[in-house]
Structure formats: structure tokens, C-alpha cells
Amino acid sequence: MAPTMLTSRLALVNSPAQAIKSASASRYVPDDAWQHVRRSLRLSDRELGIVQGIFADKEENSIATTLGISRELVYRLTQRIYVKLRIGSRRELKSKVESEYLAYAGTCSTRVMAFHAR
């Protein structure tokens, strides 16, 4: 299956302290990029796990099982994320996180180019 968007290939966070990465996810978004997204959007570790689940096109039940929390908590935290980011849908969430990731990737490549220009 050919990747069409980076949003369909991201890993889930198993617990607030530890990320589980699939082979396909590691090729698209490194851990440091996820941490940048988490910091820039002011997400908690648990909220980041839910965002990653949404990026992996997981349903609430699947995200809840992976994170070891209830489906209702996943729903409430998703609604909190929407309010925090002033958005209203999974599509808007994916777009917002992609924008943050691309901004981060752009600053990384700028730093690399500046280093090599010396």
C-alpha cells in the first residue's frame, strides 16, 4: 500500500512515558518530531497518545485498549483536545498536527543547511 499522507502511518503511545513505534511509523515521523508537536500544541502525554491514535485512523475503542483507559475517557479527552486547539473534527486535527510537523521539519532542514554552509 503506497503512502498517500503521513497521517495514516503514525504510532500510538502505549503509556504517557513510552511510545510504541511500528515499522511504518518510524519511517515517517521521528519521536523528536512528535515531542515538538506535543510541546507546540501544549498536549499532555495522554492527549498525544490519542492524537497519534487518530492519525493511525483508530476508533475510540482501539485507542482506549492501546492506552489502557476507557472509551469514555478517550471521547472526553478528544473533545478537550478539540477545544484546546479550537477545532471540531478529526480532519482538522490531522491538518493542524501536519502543519506543526511540517514547520518542525522545515526548521530542522534549515539548521542542517546552515551547518553545511559553514
Backbone bond lengths (Angstrom), bond angles and torsions (degrees), N, CA, C in turn:
res aa  C-N    CA-C-N  psi(-1)  N-CA   C-N-CA  omega(-1)  CA-C   N-CA-C  phi
1 M - - - 1.444 - - 1.521 108.39 -
2 A 1.302 117.54 122.81 1.459 122.08 -178.06 1.521 110.10 -79.74
3 P 1.350 117.28 135.54 1.454 119.32 178.94 1.522 110.90 -71.54
4 T 1.321 116.14 129.74 1.448 120.16 177.61 1.514 111.66 -105.07
5 M 1.305 117.01 -30.55 1.458 121.82 177.65 1.518 108.14 -142.83
6 L 1.298 116.08 147.65 1.447 118.81 178.78 1.516 111.12 -66.63
7 T 1.320 118.74 -19.97 1.458 121.22 -175.68 1.509 114.02 -67.16
8 S 1.307 119.13 -19.47 1.453 119.40 -176.92 1.512 113.53 -90.69
9 R 1.303 117.96 5.43 1.459 119.65 -171.69 1.525 115.67 -127.02
10 L 1.312 119.98 20.00 1.447 119.95 -171.90 1.517 112.52 -96.49
11 A 1.330 115.71 154.67 1.465 121.73 -174.95 1.523 111.88 -85.53
12 L 1.316 115.37 163.54 1.460 122.50 175.84 1.520 110.17 -100.45
13 V 1.307 116.56 149.88 1.453 121.37 173.31 1.524 107.85 -88.47
14 N 1.330 117.07 124.98 1.456 122.33 -179.10 1.517 110.85 -73.94
15 S 1.305 117.86 -42.23 1.453 123.03 176.69 1.516 106.92 -142.66
16 P 1.321 118.29 167.74 1.457 118.51 -179.95 1.518 113.87 -57.65
17 A 1.315 118.11 -22.75 1.457 120.15 -175.58 1.525 114.78 -99.08
18 Q 1.335 118.59 -14.92 1.467 119.03 -170.59 1.520 111.10 -138.28
19 A 1.331 116.26 129.50 1.467 120.63 178.57 1.520 109.56 -96.27
20 I 1.341 115.61 140.23 1.454 121.35 172.19 1.503 106.13 -102.95
21 K 1.313 116.85 123.47 1.451 120.19 -178.02 1.517 110.06 -112.20
22 S 1.314 115.71 131.82 1.461 119.78 173.15 1.516 108.33 -86.12
23 A 1.304 116.53 163.98 1.463 120.04 -179.13 1.518 111.34 -60.89
24 S 1.320 118.08 -41.92 1.458 119.50 -178.80 1.519 111.60 -70.93
25 A 1.329 118.31 -35.01 1.460 120.55 -178.85 1.516 111.36 -66.51
26 S 1.318 117.52 -37.45 1.460 119.83 -176.66 1.519 112.07 -64.89
27 R 1.334 117.33 -21.45 1.458 119.88 178.83 1.519 112.34 -78.70
28 Y 1.317 118.62 -19.93 1.458 121.16 -172.25 1.517 114.67 -103.92
29 V 1.310 118.58 -46.90 1.462 121.05 -176.77 1.521 109.24 -134.59
30 P 1.317 116.83 113.14 1.463 119.69 179.21 1.535 111.07 -73.39
31 D 1.334 115.59 161.67 1.465 120.88 -178.89 1.521 112.28 -56.76
32 D 1.334 117.68 -40.04 1.464 118.73 -178.10 1.525 111.53 -64.78
33 A 1.313 117.83 -30.69 1.465 120.58 176.41 1.526 110.07 -68.78
34 W 1.344 117.02 -41.46 1.467 118.97 176.75 1.512 110.59 -62.29
35 Q 1.326 117.02 -39.36 1.467 119.42 179.15 1.520 111.20 -65.98
36 H 1.335 117.38 -35.83 1.465 120.50 174.77 1.527 110.32 -62.83
37 V 1.325 116.78 -45.32 1.466 121.11 178.68 1.523 109.55 -60.48
38 R 1.322 116.80 -44.65 1.465 120.97 179.66 1.521 110.99 -58.77
39 R 1.332 116.83 -47.56 1.466 120.43 -179.18 1.524 112.04 -67.71
40 S 1.316 117.41 -45.47 1.458 119.75 -175.58 1.527 112.62 -67.53
41 L 1.332 117.53 -32.15 1.462 120.58 178.01 1.524 112.25 -94.52
42 R 1.330 116.47 0.14 1.463 123.01 178.86 1.526 112.32 57.22
43 L 1.333 114.36 50.46 1.458 121.33 179.10 1.523 109.89 -97.00
44 S 1.311 116.77 145.04 1.457 120.34 171.84 1.535 107.78 -75.71
45 D 1.321 116.42 168.93 1.466 119.74 177.56 1.529 110.86 -60.60
46 R 1.313 117.39 -41.04 1.460 120.94 179.66 1.525 110.45 -65.93
47 E 1.333 117.40 -42.30 1.465 120.42 177.13 1.526 110.44 -62.00
48 L 1.321 117.13 -38.95 1.458 120.43 177.30 1.527 110.62 -61.62
49 G 1.325 117.38 -40.98 1.462 120.74 177.10 1.516 111.74 -59.69
50 I 1.313 116.38 -39.57 1.458 120.38 178.45 1.524 110.30 -68.94
51 V 1.318 117.03 -42.71 1.470 120.54 177.26 1.527 109.87 -59.49
52 Q 1.325 117.23 -43.85 1.455 120.11 179.06 1.530 111.11 -63.74
53 G 1.317 117.21 -37.15 1.459 120.47 175.96 1.514 111.73 -63.78
54 I 1.310 116.42 -40.95 1.461 120.77 177.30 1.523 110.08 -63.40
55 F 1.328 117.28 -41.19 1.465 120.81 177.54 1.521 111.72 -62.99
56 A 1.313 116.60 -31.51 1.468 121.02 178.74 1.525 111.19 -84.17
57 D 1.325 117.13 9.21 1.469 123.47 179.86 1.523 112.50 57.84
58 K 1.317 116.80 35.54 1.463 121.87 177.50 1.520 109.61 -85.61
59 E 1.312 115.51 148.24 1.462 121.95 173.85 1.524 109.21 -80.93
60 E 1.325 116.09 164.44 1.464 120.53 -178.81 1.526 112.53 -55.25
61 N 1.339 117.87 -41.40 1.465 120.56 -179.99 1.517 111.90 -61.09
62 S 1.312 116.73 -42.19 1.462 121.37 -179.59 1.527 111.08 -67.13
63 I 1.323 116.49 -43.21 1.473 120.58 177.95 1.524 109.21 -61.97
64 A 1.326 116.57 -44.53 1.464 120.91 -179.40 1.528 111.15 -60.31
65 T 1.313 117.09 -44.80 1.464 121.13 179.38 1.518 110.96 -62.45
66 T 1.321 116.66 -45.46 1.463 121.05 -179.35 1.526 111.66 -62.18
67 L 1.338 116.64 -41.45 1.464 120.66 -177.69 1.528 113.45 -86.36
68 G 1.332 116.35 -10.28 1.460 119.93 -179.89 1.523 113.21 73.08
69 I 1.339 116.75 34.47 1.456 121.87 179.11 1.528 108.52 -129.48
70 S 1.312 117.13 172.90 1.468 120.25 -178.97 1.529 111.34 -79.26
71 R 1.327 114.84 156.84 1.454 120.81 177.23 1.527 110.54 -62.01
72 E 1.336 115.97 -36.99 1.461 120.46 179.31 1.525 111.30 -63.39
73 L 1.330 116.97 -38.76 1.460 120.13 177.99 1.528 110.33 -67.12
74 V 1.320 116.94 -39.33 1.468 119.74 176.01 1.529 109.57 -59.30
75 Y 1.337 116.64 -44.63 1.461 120.61 179.47 1.529 110.83 -61.12
76 R 1.330 117.67 -48.09 1.474 120.97 -179.17 1.517 111.63 -63.31
77 L 1.323 117.43 -42.23 1.468 120.01 179.39 1.531 111.29 -67.61
78 T 1.332 116.89 -35.01 1.468 119.86 176.58 1.520 109.93 -63.83
79 Q 1.321 116.88 -42.84 1.462 120.05 177.96 1.529 110.53 -63.73
80 R 1.327 117.68 -38.49 1.468 121.82 177.38 1.532 110.62 -63.18
81 I 1.321 116.47 -41.15 1.466 120.85 177.55 1.524 109.77 -61.12
82 Y 1.337 116.80 -44.79 1.462 120.44 179.69 1.528 111.27 -59.15
83 V 1.328 116.82 -43.56 1.464 120.68 179.23 1.528 110.17 -65.81
84 K 1.318 115.88 -45.74 1.463 120.88 -178.28 1.528 111.32 -59.41
85 L 1.328 117.00 -40.18 1.462 121.35 -176.86 1.529 112.89 -94.47
86 R 1.330 116.27 0.50 1.474 122.30 -179.49 1.525 112.16 56.23
87 I 1.328 114.52 50.87 1.460 121.96 178.94 1.518 108.41 -130.96
88 G 1.334 117.19 175.78 1.444 118.55 -177.05 1.513 116.19 -138.36
89 S 1.335 117.69 6.58 1.464 118.29 -177.71 1.523 110.99 -154.63
90 R 1.336 114.63 165.50 1.466 120.71 175.11 1.525 110.61 -61.04
91 R 1.314 116.79 -40.07 1.462 120.49 -179.62 1.530 110.99 -60.88
92 E 1.326 116.81 -44.23 1.469 120.15 178.38 1.530 110.80 -65.53
93 L 1.332 116.56 -37.80 1.463 120.34 177.82 1.521 110.42 -61.77
94 K 1.319 116.46 -47.29 1.467 120.30 179.28 1.517 110.88 -60.24
95 S 1.312 117.24 -42.53 1.459 121.46 179.79 1.530 111.13 -63.50
96 K 1.330 117.13 -43.44 1.458 121.38 -179.86 1.526 111.24 -63.20
97 V 1.330 116.02 -44.63 1.469 119.75 -178.97 1.527 110.56 -69.81
98 E 1.318 117.83 -38.59 1.467 120.37 176.13 1.525 110.73 -60.14
99 S 1.321 117.20 -42.16 1.462 121.02 178.58 1.521 111.12 -60.63
100 E 1.339 115.99 -43.79 1.472 119.62 177.93 1.523 111.07 -63.60
101 Y 1.328 116.03 -42.65 1.462 119.69 179.37 1.528 110.85 -62.80
102 L 1.320 117.07 -45.33 1.467 120.03 -179.24 1.520 111.43 -65.01
103 A 1.329 117.61 -36.71 1.465 120.51 175.72 1.523 109.89 -63.73
104 Y 1.337 116.14 -42.24 1.465 120.48 178.01 1.531 110.86 -64.21
105 A 1.320 116.91 -45.34 1.465 120.73 -179.58 1.522 110.50 -62.84
106 G 1.321 117.15 -36.30 1.462 121.18 177.74 1.511 112.30 -65.81
107 T 1.338 117.84 -39.89 1.460 119.67 178.85 1.514 110.70 -70.43
108 C 1.332 117.43 -32.99 1.465 120.19 177.55 1.514 110.77 -65.94
109 S 1.330 117.42 -45.16 1.462 119.86 -179.16 1.516 110.76 -68.71
110 T 1.331 118.31 -32.61 1.465 121.06 176.88 1.515 109.86 -65.00
111 R 1.330 117.37 -41.94 1.466 120.53 177.79 1.523 111.31 -63.50
112 V 1.325 116.98 -39.84 1.466 120.41 -179.68 1.534 109.27 -66.38
113 M 1.346 116.84 -44.59 1.465 119.51 179.09 1.513 111.51 -63.34
114 A 1.340 118.32 -39.14 1.456 121.48 178.85 1.520 110.43 -65.23
115 F 1.323 117.42 -37.93 1.458 121.29 178.91 1.519 110.54 -64.70
116 H 1.320 117.58 -43.65 1.461 121.33 -178.64 1.520 112.53 -73.71
117 A 1.315 118.00 -19.04 1.459 121.41 -179.73 1.524 111.86 -77.50
118 R 1.313 117.53 -13.89 1.473 120.65 -178.27 1.485 112.47 -65.61
